[in-house]
Amino acid sequence: MSSFRWQGKDFGAWLMTIARNLATDHFKAGRTRLEMTTEDMGQHDDTTEGPENAVLASLTNEILLESLTKLPNEQRDCLIMRFLQGMSIAETASALGRSDGAIKQLQLRGVRNLAKLMPEGIR
């Protein structure tokens, strides 16, 4: 306000000119402020998943669990321990009271039977 000098124009016009110039400066500075160089985004394109992938994964899991219930008990227990609970072959063998080789064979048969029960497009 101390820099105002009467030049025969309205005081409000002087304030509007100041406001317009400040707004123009702000938006001009914003263009350069928002412009940031980043690394190539091509390598990150695959990391963004849309909702359709989550829905398909959920449906696949439902079908998989339903098919798992149709397996014989020993095969189902073996696959659950190995793949869902993350147990090792030795841990699974100990839990089921079998040898390591028997667990490997049981797992192989279970996976093959599970693949047969799954729909063609999901295998």
Number of C-alpha atoms within 10 A of each C-alpha: 5 4 5 9 10 9 8 6 9 9 12 9 10 15 13 11 11 12 12 12 11 12 12 12 11 11 11 11 11 11 10 9 9 8 8 8 6 6 8 8 8 7 8 9 9 8 7 7 9 8 9 9 10 11 11 11 12 12 12 16 12 12 15 18 13 13 18 23 12 13 18 11 12 14 22 20 19 24 25 17 19 17 11 9 10 12 16 13 19 15 15 23 19 13 13 14 11 13 13 16 12 13 24 16 12 19 22 15 15 22 18 11 17 21 16 12 17 16 12 8 5 9 11
